[in-house]
Amino acid sequence: MHQTSFFAEVNKMFARAAQYTKHPPGLLEQIQNCNSVYHMSFPLLRDDGSIDVIDAYRAEHSHHMQPTKGGIRYAPSVNADEVMALAALMSYKCAIVDVPYGGAKGGICIDRQDYSQSELERITRRYTFELSKKNFIGPGIDVPAPDYGTSSIEMSWIFDTYRSIADNPLDALACVTGKPVGMGGVRGRTEATGRGVFFGIREACDIEEDMHALGLSVGVEGKSVVIQGLGNVGYHTALYLEQAGAKVIGIAEYEGGVYNPEGFLLEDIVSHRKETKSILNFPGAQNFTDSAKVLELECDILVPAALESQIRSDNVSRIQAKIIAEAANGPITSSADQWLIENGVLVIPDVYLNAGGVTVSYFEWLRNLSHVRHGRMSRRREAHNALQILETVQGLVGKKFDSETISGIESSLAFGASEADLVDSGLEDTMVGAYHEIHEKSRSHNLDLRTGAFINAIDKIAQGYLRSGIFP
């Protein structure tokens, strides 16, 4: 079976939305095209003395805003088409949540399990050096972040390497986000994408008209959930859904899947996997040796949080979920997406839903450039104002609160909002506002959420290009 390239899939979705805009064809073509793609090969001296040749990529999709922004993934599947597609999605994603970046993406074509920690460090540092040589990294140029197969550890190596060769080491901290907290990172970045996914799902489930159309009650509580991928994004999405009262009944990983209609406790599954190196054979659960079959389980909410093209024309008719929340990038192909729309499935699109990571990365980047921790200059002032309001309320109601209540409130206000509180508040506000914006756009055109989101992104990027003066 012929499979359309990932970048072509993204462009099909772009084209579907573009027909509802009034922008000239040339401008639409510029928005759609990937501006720059850099493929590099470099040698790695391995621990045993042998030499490997490493292939790596960086794509900058749009320069309507600068810097460009996007993660770096380590996976055997990495190629030019993939990073171009992911960079394009990042452009649209940033526009949807009003984060002032152009989209970018990078990747190294390796299976990280085949390399030692010291080898991974050498690969990462050399990759950073190669990007720097070609002007593909810098606080005002292109700012990477973690993605599939990478973490704050790799980001710390990128920062350290870049800092050693940068012309302006003072702002070098802002060359990459997703760093450890002690190295300029912000609290809340690790869970940001999953947290954002939760906020998006929550907003969708709170719209009575949409839930009524699906035959579901309003709210997250009580809804059955299937999660594909228990990495950082999948885990945190499941965690917040569980805390909100949803029931996780199915989990898929690369080694297989498990199902229990009564639901799992997430931490029990995580502990089992740590002990046995697999989610399979969990007590009371049904095993699936083919993890793809877990996607076909009957549930209220399906969360694909792994890789692209998981729901395709050959399996979409067997999907039984009423809501699909795309926590991963591109998990549904364009043909499958059309089938889901026609069959009344509510798809919350990736181009909006997994924007929590880049949103909090933006907060980190701002902090690094300002050299001031979020809330440092305002926390105690906010606490003082809150206590004054408390005193005013007591006067208005004509009585004082009991000492225990007062003590508890004063304790919670003693230091004002922490950085983690501010980051979470900013993330929630961003995801809530963006959802209702794309929901209104899709409703006004009588379209699905994905097309509404793309229309919104295209309009914003077009405005960005016209304001930039690129077109005299």
Protein Blocks (a to p, Z undefined) as FASTA:
>chain_A
ZZddfklmmmmmmmmmmmmpcbdfklmmmmmpcfbacddddddddfkopacddddddddf
blkbccddddddddfkbcfklmmmmmmmmmmmmmmnopacddddddddddfklpcfklmm
mmmmmmmmmmmmnopacjkloccdddehiafklmmmmmmmmmmmpfblmlmmmmpghiaf
knopaehjlmmmmmmmmmmmmmmmmmmklmmmnopaedjehpacddehjafklmmmmmmm
mmnopacfbdcdfkbccddfkbpafklmmmmmmmnopaghiehiacdfblklmmmpccfb
dcdfbbghkbcfklmmmpcbfbdcdfbghkacfklmmmmmmnopacddfklmmmmmmmmm
mmmmmmmmnopaehklmmmmmmmmmmmmmmmmmmmnopacdfklmmmmmmmmmnopafkl
mmmmmmmmmmmmmmmmmmmmmmmnopafklmmmmmmmmmmmmmmmmnomaZZ
